Amino acid sequence: MASTTSNGVINKPSNHSVGETVEKLKSVLRDKGMTLFSFIDHSGEAEKAGMKMRPTKLAIFGSPKVGTPVMLAAPRIAIDLPLKVLVWEDSQGRTWVSYNDPEYLKGRHVVPDDLVKNIAGVGTLVQEVVE
């Protein structure tokens, strides 16, 4: 499955609707023992404010055991952690899953090479969700 990268963000097309992709994401996070810290339904909140927005939902998740060493080594990365995955629908009705490229975060925050693995698993997780 192809992915695109733009400004440090990786975009992967999903084989599922936004709702199905979100449910699959929640299930994968649960199965991997990750903590879902917050879930933001941007389109749902827009609707409450009287505006229409294509389905757009953000999951904020991670593992303090894995993320804390990264933040100890590179404190500014805390602005980008916990990890985030955006599930959204484009104007053609296609579902996409977007997340920060771990290599981009490495360079942005000067994360030591040996700790990049702590945040790089997001790519594998997203691949499992979009299939």
Buried (B, 14 or more C-beta within 10 A) or exposed (E): EEBEEEEBEBBBBBEBBBEBBBEBBBEBBEEEEBBBEEEBBBBEEBEEEEEEBBBBBBBBBBBEEBBBBBBEBBEEBBEBBBBBBBBBBEEEEEBBBBBBBBBBBBEBBEBEEEBBEBBBBBBEBBEBBBE
